[in-house]
Amino acid sequence: MRTLRVFGADYSPQYISQEYFASILSSSHERGPILPKNAKLSSSGKYVTPTSNEIKGSVVKVYQLLGIRNKNVKWWTADVETKDGIVKVAIAPDWLVPEVHVSAGDYVEVEGFQGLYSFVSCEFEDKDSGFVYKSRIKRCK
């Protein structure tokens, strides 16, 4: 349900009772995003999904992840420690941005949207290094 709501959709049960549907949602299997095995938690033990289209915080680490649909594409990704916990931010594909000048400890401001597996940046600005990336994808315009 959380994923549906992130994308502006909702669901009402049609073939089962509302009570049974509520019991499914409250079960441990259906409580929201699953913490990836290699994800780091914040000091408060939270792995968070942003509730707004802007995050600010310090970079914990920068790395590359394989694309979801195309495994030949690698995405520059940063774990950003916010006041609420760590957010995984997809910065840009490496074919578009061969190198990012972002380091652990840098303070960043990011505007974007919650994707399936990470927060996707529309605009990523590293306040320490001066690195700026502005996406041209349709959803960011």
C-alpha positions in Angstrom: 0.0 0.0 0.0 2.8 2.4 0.8 4.3 2.0 -2.6 0.9 2.6 -4.2 0.4 5.8 -2.2 3.9 7.0 -3.1 2.7 7.0 -6.7 -0.6 8.6 -5.9 -2.7 5.5 -6.1 -4.8 3.6 -3.5 -6.5 0.2 -3.3 -9.8 -1.0 -1.8 -10.5 -4.7 -1.5 -13.0 -6.1 -3.9 -13.0 -9.8 -3.3 -12.1 -10.1 0.4 -13.5 -8.3 3.5 -12.1 -5.1 4.8 -11.2 -6.9 8.0 -9.2 -9.6 6.2 -7.5 -6.9 4.1 -6.6 -5.0 7.3 -5.1 -8.2 8.8 -2.9 -8.6 5.7 -1.7 -5.1 5.9 -0.8 -5.4 9.6 1.1 -8.7 9.1 4.9 -8.6 9.3 5.2 -9.5 5.6 3.2 -6.5 4.3 4.4 -3.6 6.5 6.3 -1.7 3.8 9.7 -1.6 2.2 12.0 -4.4 3.1 15.4 -3.4 4.4 18.1 -4.4 1.8 20.7 -6.9 3.2 23.5 -4.4 2.7 21.7 -1.3 3.9 23.1 0.7 6.7 20.9 2.0 9.4 21.0 5.4 11.0 22.1 5.8 14.5 18.5 5.8 15.5 18.0 2.4 13.7 15.8 3.9 10.9 15.9 3.2 7.2 13.6 5.9 5.8 11.5 6.7 2.8 11.3 10.5 2.4 7.8 12.0 2.8 8.6 15.1 0.7 10.4 15.8 -2.6 13.4 17.3 -0.9 16.1 15.8 1.4 19.1 17.4 3.0 21.9 15.7 4.9 25.4 14.3 5.0 26.7 11.7 2.7 27.5 8.4 4.4 28.9 6.7 1.3 28.9 6.9 -2.5 28.8 3.7 -4.7 27.4 2.3 -7.9 24.3 0.0 -8.3 23.2 -2.0 -11.3 20.1 -0.7 -13.1 16.8 -2.3 -12.4 15.8 -3.0 -16.0 19.1 -2.8 -17.7 21.9 -4.5 -15.7 24.5 -3.0 -18.1 23.8 0.4 -16.6 25.3 1.4 -13.3 23.7 4.2 -11.2 25.8 6.5 -9.0 24.1 6.2 -5.6 24.6 7.9 -2.3 23.4 7.0 1.2 22.4 10.3 2.8 22.0 10.7 6.6 19.0 12.9 7.2 17.5 13.9 10.5 15.1 11.0 10.1 17.5 8.3 9.0 19.5 7.1 6.0 18.0 7.6 2.5 19.3 5.8 -0.6 19.6 8.4 -3.4 20.0 7.5 -7.1 22.0 10.4 -8.5 22.5 9.5 -12.2 23.5 6.7 -14.5 27.2 6.4 -15.1 26.8 6.6 -18.9 25.4 10.1 -18.5 27.7 11.2 -15.6 30.9 9.3 -15.8 32.2 10.7 -12.5 30.6 12.3 -9.5 32.5 14.6 -7.2 30.7 13.6 -4.0 32.5 12.2 -0.9 31.5 10.8 2.5 30.9 13.6 4.9 29.7 16.1 2.2 26.5 18.0 2.9 24.0 17.6 0.0 20.6 18.9 -0.9 18.4 16.8 -3.2 15.1 17.3 -5.0 13.4 14.3 -6.5 10.9 11.6 -6.0 10.6 8.2 -4.4 11.3 5.4 -6.9 10.8 1.7 -6.5 14.2 1.1 -4.7 15.6 4.5 -3.9 14.9 8.3 -3.9 15.6 9.4 -7.5 17.3 12.8 -7.8 16.0 15.5 -10.1 18.5 17.9 -8.8 21.5 16.9 -6.7 23.8 19.5 -5.2 26.9 18.9 -3.1 27.4 22.0 -1.0 31.0 21.1 -0.2 32.4 20.1 -3.6 30.1 22.2 -5.7 29.0 19.2 -7.8 25.6 19.7 -9.3 23.5 17.3 -11.4 20.1 18.3 -12.9 18.2 15.4 -14.5 16.3 15.8 -17.7 13.8 12.9 -17.2 10.2 13.8 -17.8 9.1 13.4 -14.2 11.6 16.0 -13.1 10.3 18.8 -15.4 
